[in-house]
């Protein structure tokens, strides 16, 4: 019997030094705005709600084109203290 090829995620090792370096670079932001749709952000939303008490950052999710919500975020979040991250899942990886 031939076993299937081992998936890549089994051998993946995060670069924790890079993660620490980036965390320092972006820690100045009080707000984080995540832009994405459906499966691109659903896991992140779950992690956020599970760990919400572990952070003092305010995280906002923009996963709609509702003009009222976009307007609200535009006026609530200021560019000098908001990190914007756009997430997209497409392709093979």
Order of alpha helices (4+ residues) and beta strands (2+ residues): alpha-alpha-beta-alpha-beta-alpha-beta
